[in-house]
Amino acid sequence: MVAYGLWVINKAGGLVYQKNFPVPTIPDRGLAPLTSNEYLVLAGTLHGIHAITSRLSPTGSGSGAQVIEGETFKMTIHLTSTGTKFVLLTSLNDGTAEIMLQRVYEAYADTVMKNPFHTLEMPIRSELFDVRINALFSNQL
């Protein structure tokens, strides 16, 4: 698996965590550098698309888009019961994004949600969470 980036989006559509992963095996590859405002706009847009796709389900209320494929990447979305979205951007041929997102969610629950100083829906500023994320994706670094 080649992971390009990880986003955590709160239930209001705000970006609370963003991390890009370098791809050392493929020079000049990876996500294009964006400004903080551009990441916020992308997160809000994805939040809106996810809300729309959850309403479009032909069988009634659905959980929204789970995978969005582009020409050169795949975006996998894990929606929690609290409305937080974990988004992993990977290569098209990836088959393990759902497993990795579950592990990211477990790291989030163990480090961020158990931190008494973290305020819900606010940006994640946890060194321990960063360490866990880096360890999860260290096989490609």
Salt bridges, closest charged atoms under 4 A:
ASP110 OD1 - LYS114 NZ 3.55
ASP110 OD2 - ARG132 NH2 3.64
